[in-house]
């Protein structure tokens, strides 16, 4: 749901971030939780 202005004027990095954000939202909805910003804990 991005504006046509954003799609035409955004840099490559901004477009990639927008797509990744959409994908993170999709994964969260599918899984039922959000793992984004979570720090992985190593198990030794």
Phi and psi restraints in degrees (range 20) as a CNS / XPLOR table:
assign (resid 1 and name C) (resid 2 and name N)
       (resid 2 and name CA) (resid 2 and name C) 1.0 -99.3 20.0 2
assign (resid 2 and name N) (resid 2 and name CA)
       (resid 2 and name C) (resid 3 and name N) 1.0 147.6 20.0 2
assign (resid 2 and name C) (resid 3 and name N)
       (resid 3 and name CA) (resid 3 and name C) 1.0 -68.8 20.0 2
assign (resid 3 and name N) (resid 3 and name CA)
       (resid 3 and name C) (resid 4 and name N) 1.0 156.3 20.0 2
assign (resid 3 and name C) (resid 4 and name N)
       (resid 4 and name CA) (resid 4 and name C) 1.0 -62.7 20.0 2
assign (resid 4 and name N) (resid 4 and name CA)
       (resid 4 and name C) (resid 5 and name N) 1.0 -34.7 20.0 2
assign (resid 4 and name C) (resid 5 and name N)
       (resid 5 and name CA) (resid 5 and name C) 1.0 -60.4 20.0 2
assign (resid 5 and name N) (resid 5 and name CA)
       (resid 5 and name C) (resid 6 and name N) 1.0 -46.0 20.0 2
assign (resid 5 and name C) (resid 6 and name N)
       (resid 6 and name CA) (resid 6 and name C) 1.0 -61.0 20.0 2
assign (resid 6 and name N) (resid 6 and name CA)
       (resid 6 and name C) (resid 7 and name N) 1.0 -45.7 20.0 2
assign (resid 6 and name C) (resid 7 and name N)
       (resid 7 and name CA) (resid 7 and name C) 1.0 -62.1 20.0 2
assign (resid 7 and name N) (resid 7 and name CA)
       (resid 7 and name C) (resid 8 and name N) 1.0 -37.6 20.0 2
assign (resid 7 and name C) (resid 8 and name N)
       (resid 8 and name CA) (resid 8 and name C) 1.0 -79.0 20.0 2
assign (resid 8 and name N) (resid 8 and name CA)
       (resid 8 and name C) (resid 9 and name N) 1.0 -33.3 20.0 2
assign (resid 8 and name C) (resid 9 and name N)
       (resid 9 and name CA) (resid 9 and name C) 1.0 -104.1 20.0 2
assign (resid 9 and name N) (resid 9 and name CA)
       (resid 9 and name C) (resid 10 and name N) 1.0 -13.2 20.0 2
assign (resid 9 and name C) (resid 10 and name N)
       (resid 10 and name CA) (resid 10 and name C) 1.0 -70.5 20.0 2
assign (resid 10 and name N) (resid 10 and name CA)
       (resid 10 and name C) (resid 11 and name N) 1.0 149.4 20.0 2
assign (resid 10 and name C) (resid 11 and name N)
       (resid 11 and name CA) (resid 11 and name C) 1.0 -76.0 20.0 2
assign (resid 11 and name N) (resid 11 and name CA)
       (resid 11 and name C) (resid 12 and name N) 1.0 168.5 20.0 2
assign (resid 11 and name C) (resid 12 and name N)
       (resid 12 and name CA) (resid 12 and name C) 1.0 -57.5 20.0 2
assign (resid 12 and name N) (resid 12 and name CA)
       (resid 12 and name C) (resid 13 and name N) 1.0 -42.7 20.0 2
assign (resid 12 and name C) (resid 13 and name N)
       (resid 13 and name CA) (resid 13 and name C) 1.0 -63.4 20.0 2
assign (resid 13 and name N) (resid 13 and name CA)
       (resid 13 and name C) (resid 14 and name N) 1.0 -41.6 20.0 2
assign (resid 13 and name C) (resid 14 and name N)
       (resid 14 and name CA) (resid 14 and name C) 1.0 -63.5 20.0 2
assign (resid 14 and name N) (resid 14 and name CA)
       (resid 14 and name C) (resid 15 and name N) 1.0 -39.4 20.0 2
assign (resid 14 and name C) (resid 15 and name N)
       (resid 15 and name CA) (resid 15 and name C) 1.0 -66.5 20.0 2
assign (resid 15 and name N) (resid 15 and name CA)
       (resid 15 and name C) (resid 16 and name N) 1.0 -42.7 20.0 2
assign (resid 15 and name C) (resid 16 and name N)
       (resid 16 and name CA) (resid 16 and name C) 1.0 -62.0 20.0 2
assign (resid 16 and name N) (resid 16 and name CA)
       (resid 16 and name C) (resid 17 and name N) 1.0 -44.4 20.0 2
assign (resid 16 and name C) (resid 17 and name N)
       (resid 17 and name CA) (resid 17 and name C) 1.0 -61.9 20.0 2
assign (resid 17 and name N) (resid 17 and name CA)
       (resid 17 and name C) (resid 18 and name N) 1.0 -39.1 20.0 2
assign (resid 17 and name C) (resid 18 and name N)
       (resid 18 and name CA) (resid 18 and name C) 1.0 -64.5 20.0 2
assign (resid 18 and name N) (resid 18 and name CA)
       (resid 18 and name C) (resid 19 and name N) 1.0 -43.9 20.0 2
assign (resid 18 and name C) (resid 19 and name N)
       (resid 19 and name CA) (resid 19 and name C) 1.0 -64.9 20.0 2
assign (resid 19 and name N) (resid 19 and name CA)
       (resid 19 and name C) (resid 20 and name N) 1.0 -43.6 20.0 2
assign (resid 19 and name C) (resid 20 and name N)
       (resid 20 and name CA) (resid 20 and name C) 1.0 -62.9 20.0 2
assign (resid 20 and name N) (resid 20 and name CA)
       (resid 20 and name C) (resid 21 and name N) 1.0 -38.3 20.0 2
assign (resid 20 and name C) (resid 21 and name N)
       (resid 21 and name CA) (resid 21 and name C) 1.0 -63.3 20.0 2
assign (resid 21 and name N) (resid 21 and name CA)
       (resid 21 and name C) (resid 22 and name N) 1.0 -43.1 20.0 2
assign (resid 21 and name C) (resid 22 and name N)
       (resid 22 and name CA) (resid 22 and name C) 1.0 -62.1 20.0 2
assign (resid 22 and name N) (resid 22 and name CA)
       (resid 22 and name C) (resid 23 and name N) 1.0 -41.9 20.0 2
assign (resid 22 and name C) (resid 23 and name N)
       (resid 23 and name CA) (resid 23 and name C) 1.0 -65.6 20.0 2
assign (resid 23 and name N) (resid 23 and name CA)
       (resid 23 and name C) (resid 24 and name N) 1.0 -40.9 20.0 2
assign (resid 23 and name C) (resid 24 and name N)
       (resid 24 and name CA) (resid 24 and name C) 1.0 -61.1 20.0 2
assign (resid 24 and name N) (resid 24 and name CA)
       (resid 24 and name C) (resid 25 and name N) 1.0 -41.8 20.0 2
assign (resid 24 and name C) (resid 25 and name N)
       (resid 25 and name CA) (resid 25 and name C) 1.0 -63.4 20.0 2
assign (resid 25 and name N) (resid 25 and name CA)
       (resid 25 and name C) (resid 26 and name N) 1.0 -41.7 20.0 2
assign (resid 25 and name C) (resid 26 and name N)
       (resid 26 and name CA) (resid 26 and name C) 1.0 -60.9 20.0 2
assign (resid 26 and name N) (resid 26 and name CA)
       (resid 26 and name C) (resid 27 and name N) 1.0 -47.1 20.0 2
assign (resid 26 and name C) (resid 27 and name N)
       (resid 27 and name CA) (resid 27 and name C) 1.0 -62.6 20.0 2
assign (resid 27 and name N) (resid 27 and name CA)
       (resid 27 and name C) (resid 28 and name N) 1.0 -41.0 20.0 2
assign (resid 27 and name C) (resid 28 and name N)
       (resid 28 and name CA) (resid 28 and name C) 1.0 -64.0 20.0 2
assign (resid 28 and name N) (resid 28 and name CA)
       (resid 28 and name C) (resid 29 and name N) 1.0 -42.4 20.0 2
assign (resid 28 and name C) (resid 29 and name N)
       (resid 29 and name CA) (resid 29 and name C) 1.0 -65.6 20.0 2
assign (resid 29 and name N) (resid 29 and name CA)
       (resid 29 and name C) (resid 30 and name N) 1.0 -39.6 20.0 2
assign (resid 29 and name C) (resid 30 and name N)
       (resid 30 and name CA) (resid 30 and name C) 1.0 -69.1 20.0 2
assign (resid 30 and name N) (resid 30 and name CA)
       (resid 30 and name C) (resid 31 and name N) 1.0 -40.9 20.0 2
assign (resid 30 and name C) (resid 31 and name N)
       (resid 31 and name CA) (resid 31 and name C) 1.0 -84.7 20.0 2
assign (resid 31 and name N) (resid 31 and name CA)
       (resid 31 and name C) (resid 32 and name N) 1.0 -30.7 20.0 2
assign (resid 31 and name C) (resid 32 and name N)
       (resid 32 and name CA) (resid 32 and name C) 1.0 94.9 20.0 2
assign (resid 32 and name N) (resid 32 and name CA)
       (resid 32 and name C) (resid 33 and name N) 1.0 6.8 20.0 2
assign (resid 32 and name C) (resid 33 and name N)
       (resid 33 and name CA) (resid 33 and name C) 1.0 -153.5 20.0 2
assign (resid 33 and name N) (resid 33 and name CA)
       (resid 33 and name C) (resid 34 and name N) 1.0 169.5 20.0 2
assign (resid 33 and name C) (resid 34 and name N)
       (resid 34 and name CA) (resid 34 and name C) 1.0 -115.8 20.0 2
assign (resid 34 and name N) (resid 34 and name CA)
       (resid 34 and name C) (resid 35 and name N) 1.0 128.3 20.0 2
assign (resid 34 and name C) (resid 35 and name N)
       (resid 35 and name CA) (resid 35 and name C) 1.0 -109.2 20.0 2
assign (resid 35 and name N) (resid 35 and name CA)
       (resid 35 and name C) (resid 36 and name N) 1.0 2.5 20.0 2
assign (resid 35 and name C) (resid 36 and name N)
       (resid 36 and name CA) (resid 36 and name C) 1.0 -61.1 20.0 2
assign (resid 36 and name N) (resid 36 and name CA)
       (resid 36 and name C) (resid 37 and name N) 1.0 162.1 20.0 2
assign (resid 36 and name C) (resid 37 and name N)
       (resid 37 and name CA) (resid 37 and name C) 1.0 54.0 20.0 2
assign (resid 37 and name N) (resid 37 and name CA)
       (resid 37 and name C) (resid 38 and name N) 1.0 8.6 20.0 2
assign (resid 37 and name C) (resid 38 and name N)
       (resid 38 and name CA) (resid 38 and name C) 1.0 -86.5 20.0 2
assign (resid 38 and name N) (resid 38 and name CA)
       (resid 38 and name C) (resid 39 and name N) 1.0 134.2 20.0 2
assign (resid 38 and name C) (resid 39 and name N)
       (resid 39 and name CA) (resid 39 and name C) 1.0 -89.2 20.0 2
assign (resid 39 and name N) (resid 39 and name CA)
       (resid 39 and name C) (resid 40 and name N) 1.0 122.1 20.0 2
assign (resid 39 and name C) (resid 40 and name N)
       (resid 40 and name CA) (resid 40 and name C) 1.0 -65.7 20.0 2
assign (resid 40 and name N) (resid 40 and name CA)
       (resid 40 and name C) (resid 41 and name N) 1.0 141.4 20.0 2
assign (resid 40 and name C) (resid 41 and name N)
       (resid 41 and name CA) (resid 41 and name C) 1.0 -108.5 20.0 2
assign (resid 41 and name N) (resid 41 and name CA)
       (resid 41 and name C) (resid 42 and name N) 1.0 123.2 20.0 2
assign (resid 41 and name C) (resid 42 and name N)
       (resid 42 and name CA) (resid 42 and name C) 1.0 -78.8 20.0 2
assign (resid 42 and name N) (resid 42 and name CA)
       (resid 42 and name C) (resid 43 and name N) 1.0 132.7 20.0 2
assign (resid 42 and name C) (resid 43 and name N)
       (resid 43 and name CA) (resid 43 and name C) 1.0 -102.5 20.0 2
assign (resid 43 and name N) (resid 43 and name CA)
       (resid 43 and name C) (resid 44 and name N) 1.0 116.9 20.0 2
